[in-house]
Amino acid sequence: MSDIPMHAVQPNETDPKERVGAAFDANAMQRARELTWQAVERIRAQIAPGMRESQARELGQRILVELGMGRIWHPLLIRFGANTLKTFRERSDGDPELRADDIYFIDMGVVWDGHEGDSGDTFVVGDDADMHACAAAARTLFDEVRERWREGASGPALYRYAQERAEAMGWRLNLDIQGHRVSDFPHAVYRAGDLGEFEGTPAAGLWILEIQIAHPHRPFGAFYEDLLV
């Protein structure tokens, strides 16, 4: 998670989509990001084959409480196997058990000290080469799109580029997932819409870039998201 300074791209104070509240603090946003990634790693370390999705979510909730979260601002999602193809708004099919060779992702949105953290990553158990490649590709694609953002691209341009690169890499990009705002809680009052709809250059520390890809033939995918900084 290499960073650039939070002030590198300044919010456009005249654009309502980049408004923040009176309590907003860029350092607090960075701290929320760090704590959310800590939680992802703590959960990942305790997920193992034989566990069901529901058990993994219960584990995740306990870990978030232990870490001192303020509250959940979007439901903790942990998807196993074919459910990694599901979008945020879709329900998992059943309550699958993690197999010895399997893929899963963790997606969480948590409030820490009044600021929103939102992180997600994909992990693999076992030796399935396609699954390992898929998880790695989601991270690589995220990094490439983030670099395009650092060059000054708009939201729509970022997702056009993401689609081009995903196809070139041999994966299918899910364009129903196009990122979103975060801020001091609750960001929803700013009605910012998706990152993929924001015509300006997105400011650092305010937008989540989401990448979700699918294997071209097999029933699984991968997900990665992080704060643009």
C-alpha positions as CSV (number, residue, x, y, z in Angstrom):
1,M,0.0,0.0,0.0
2,S,2.4,2.7,-1.2
3,D,1.2,6.2,-0.6
4,I,1.5,9.8,-1.8
5,P,0.7,12.7,0.4
6,M,-3.0,13.2,1.2
7,H,-2.8,16.8,-0.1
8,A,-1.5,15.7,-3.5
9,V,-5.0,16.2,-5.1
10,Q,-7.0,18.8,-3.3
11,P,-10.8,18.5,-3.0
12,N,-12.8,20.8,-5.2
13,E,-14.6,22.8,-2.6
14,T,-17.1,24.1,-5.1
15,D,-18.1,20.6,-6.2
16,P,-20.8,19.1,-3.9
17,K,-19.5,15.7,-4.7
18,E,-16.3,16.4,-2.8
19,R,-17.8,18.2,0.2
20,V,-16.7,17.1,3.6
21,G,-18.2,17.7,7.1
22,A,-16.9,20.0,9.8
23,A,-15.2,17.1,11.6
24,F,-13.3,15.9,8.5
25,D,-9.6,15.3,9.0
26,A,-7.3,13.9,6.4
27,N,-5.1,12.2,9.0
28,A,-8.1,10.6,10.5
29,M,-9.0,9.2,7.1
30,Q,-5.6,7.7,6.8
31,R,-5.8,6.2,10.2
32,A,-9.2,4.7,9.4
33,R,-7.7,3.2,6.3
34,E,-4.8,1.7,8.3
35,L,-7.2,0.2,10.9
36,T,-9.4,-1.3,8.3
37,W,-6.5,-3.0,6.6
38,Q,-5.4,-4.3,10.0
39,A,-8.9,-5.8,10.5
40,V,-8.8,-7.4,7.0
41,E,-5.5,-9.1,7.9
42,R,-6.6,-10.2,11.3
43,I,-9.7,-11.9,9.8
44,R,-7.7,-13.4,6.9
45,A,-5.3,-15.0,9.4
46,Q,-8.1,-16.9,11.1
47,I,-10.1,-18.1,8.0
48,A,-9.4,-21.7,7.1
49,P,-10.9,-24.5,5.0
50,G,-14.0,-26.1,6.6
51,M,-15.3,-22.7,7.8
52,R,-18.6,-21.5,6.4
53,E,-19.3,-18.0,5.2
54,S,-21.6,-17.2,8.1
55,Q,-18.9,-18.4,10.6
56,A,-16.3,-16.1,8.9
57,R,-18.6,-13.1,9.2
58,E,-19.2,-13.8,12.9
59,L,-15.4,-14.0,13.3
60,G,-15.0,-10.7,11.5
61,Q,-17.6,-9.0,13.7
62,R,-15.8,-10.1,16.8
63,I,-12.4,-8.9,15.5
64,L,-13.8,-5.5,14.6
65,V,-15.2,-5.1,18.2
66,E,-11.9,-6.2,19.6
67,L,-10.1,-3.5,17.5
68,G,-12.4,-0.8,18.9
69,M,-14.5,0.1,15.8
70,G,-17.0,2.9,16.2
71,R,-19.6,1.2,14.0
72,I,-20.2,-0.6,10.8
73,W,-21.2,1.7,7.9
74,H,-21.7,-1.1,5.4
75,P,-22.2,-4.8,6.1
76,L,-19.1,-7.0,6.4
77,L,-19.0,-9.2,3.4
78,I,-17.0,-12.4,3.2
79,R,-17.6,-14.4,0.0
80,F,-16.4,-17.9,-0.7
81,G,-16.0,-19.7,-4.0
82,A,-18.6,-18.9,-6.6
83,N,-20.0,-16.1,-4.4
84,T,-16.9,-14.1,-5.2
85,L,-18.7,-13.2,-8.4
86,K,-21.5,-11.5,-6.4
87,T,-21.6,-7.7,-6.2
88,F,-22.1,-5.8,-3.0
89,R,-25.9,-5.7,-3.4
90,E,-26.3,-9.4,-4.2
91,R,-26.9,-12.0,-1.6
92,S,-24.6,-15.0,-1.3
93,D,-26.0,-18.3,-2.6
94,G,-26.4,-20.5,0.4
95,D,-23.7,-20.7,3.2
96,P,-20.8,-22.4,1.4
97,E,-17.9,-24.1,3.2
98,L,-14.4,-23.0,2.3
99,R,-12.7,-25.9,0.5
100,A,-9.1,-27.0,0.6
101,D,-8.5,-25.3,-2.7
102,D,-10.6,-22.2,-2.8
103,I,-10.8,-18.4,-3.2
104,Y,-12.5,-15.8,-1.0
105,F,-12.6,-12.1,-0.4
106,I,-13.2,-9.8,2.5
107,D,-14.9,-6.4,2.0
108,M,-15.6,-4.1,5.0
109,G,-16.7,-0.6,5.7
110,V,-16.0,0.5,9.2
111,V,-16.2,3.9,11.1
112,W,-13.2,4.7,13.3
113,D,-13.2,7.9,15.3
114,G,-15.9,9.3,13.1
115,H,-14.2,8.6,9.7
116,E,-14.9,5.8,7.2
117,G,-12.5,3.0,6.3
118,D,-13.3,0.8,3.3
119,S,-11.0,-1.9,2.2
120,G,-11.2,-5.3,0.5
121,D,-8.9,-8.0,-0.8
122,T,-9.0,-11.5,-2.2
123,F,-7.2,-14.6,-0.8
124,V,-6.6,-18.1,-1.8
125,V,-6.2,-21.4,0.1
126,G,-4.6,-24.3,-1.5
127,D,-2.7,-24.5,-4.8
128,D,-5.2,-23.7,-7.6
129,A,-3.1,-21.7,-10.1
130,D,-6.1,-19.9,-11.7
131,M,-7.3,-18.7,-8.3
132,H,-3.9,-17.4,-7.3
133,A,-3.6,-15.6,-10.7
134,C,-7.1,-14.1,-10.3
135,A,-6.4,-12.7,-6.9
136,A,-3.1,-11.3,-8.0
137,A,-4.6,-9.8,-11.2
138,A,-7.2,-7.8,-9.1
139,R,-4.3,-6.2,-7.1
140,T,-2.3,-5.5,-10.2
141,L,-5.2,-4.0,-12.0
142,F,-6.0,-1.8,-9.0
143,D,-2.3,-0.6,-9.0
144,E,-2.4,0.2,-12.7
145,V,-5.6,2.2,-12.4
146,R,-4.4,4.1,-9.4
147,E,-1.3,5.1,-11.3
148,R,-3.6,6.5,-14.1
149,W,-5.5,8.5,-11.4
150,R,-2.2,9.9,-10.1
151,E,-1.6,11.2,-13.7
152,G,-4.9,13.2,-13.4
153,A,-7.5,10.9,-15.0
154,S,-11.2,11.5,-14.4
155,G,-13.5,8.9,-12.8
156,P,-15.0,7.7,-16.2
157,A,-11.5,7.5,-17.7
158,L,-10.3,5.4,-14.8
159,Y,-12.9,2.7,-15.5
160,R,-12.5,2.8,-19.2
161,Y,-8.8,2.2,-18.6
162,A,-9.7,-0.6,-16.1
163,Q,-11.9,-2.3,-18.6
164,E,-9.2,-2.1,-21.3
165,R,-6.5,-3.5,-19.0
166,A,-8.7,-6.3,-17.6
167,E,-9.4,-7.5,-21.1
168,A,-5.8,-7.3,-22.1
169,M,-4.9,-9.3,-19.0
170,G,-7.5,-12.0,-19.9
171,W,-10.1,-11.2,-17.2
172,R,-13.7,-9.8,-17.2
173,L,-14.2,-6.5,-15.3
174,N,-17.5,-6.1,-13.5
175,L,-18.5,-2.6,-14.4
176,D,-21.4,-2.7,-12.0
177,I,-18.8,-1.9,-9.4
178,Q,-17.3,1.6,-9.9
179,G,-16.1,3.0,-6.6
180,H,-17.6,5.6,-4.3
181,R,-17.0,8.4,-1.8
182,V,-15.9,8.1,1.8
183,S,-15.5,10.9,4.3
184,D,-16.3,11.7,7.9
185,F,-19.4,9.6,8.7
186,P,-21.9,9.6,7.0
187,H,-20.5,10.3,3.5
188,A,-23.9,9.6,2.0
189,V,-25.1,13.1,2.8
190,Y,-22.9,14.4,0.0
191,R,-24.7,12.4,-2.7
192,A,-21.6,12.0,-4.6
193,G,-22.5,8.9,-6.8
194,D,-19.9,6.5,-8.1
195,L,-16.3,7.2,-8.7
196,G,-16.8,6.1,-12.3
197,E,-19.3,9.0,-12.8
198,F,-17.1,11.7,-11.3
199,E,-16.0,13.9,-14.2
200,G,-13.3,15.8,-12.3
201,T,-9.9,14.5,-11.1
202,P,-10.9,12.7,-7.8
203,A,-9.2,14.2,-4.8
204,A,-6.9,12.1,-2.6
205,G,-8.4,10.6,0.6
206,L,-12.1,10.9,-0.5
207,W,-12.7,8.2,-3.1
208,I,-12.6,4.4,-3.0
209,L,-11.4,2.6,-6.1
210,E,-13.0,-0.8,-6.5
211,I,-11.9,-3.5,-8.9
212,Q,-13.9,-6.7,-9.3
213,I,-12.9,-9.2,-12.0
214,A,-14.1,-12.7,-13.0
215,H,-12.3,-15.7,-14.5
216,P,-13.3,-15.9,-18.2
217,H,-14.5,-19.5,-17.9
218,R,-14.5,-20.7,-14.3
219,P,-17.1,-19.7,-11.7
220,F,-15.1,-17.4,-9.4
221,G,-13.6,-13.9,-9.3
222,A,-11.6,-11.5,-7.3
223,F,-12.1,-8.1,-5.6
224,Y,-9.8,-5.4,-4.4
225,E,-10.5,-1.9,-3.1
226,D,-8.7,0.8,-1.3
227,L,-8.7,4.6,-0.6
228,L,-7.1,6.6,-3.5
229,V,-4.1,8.3,-1.8
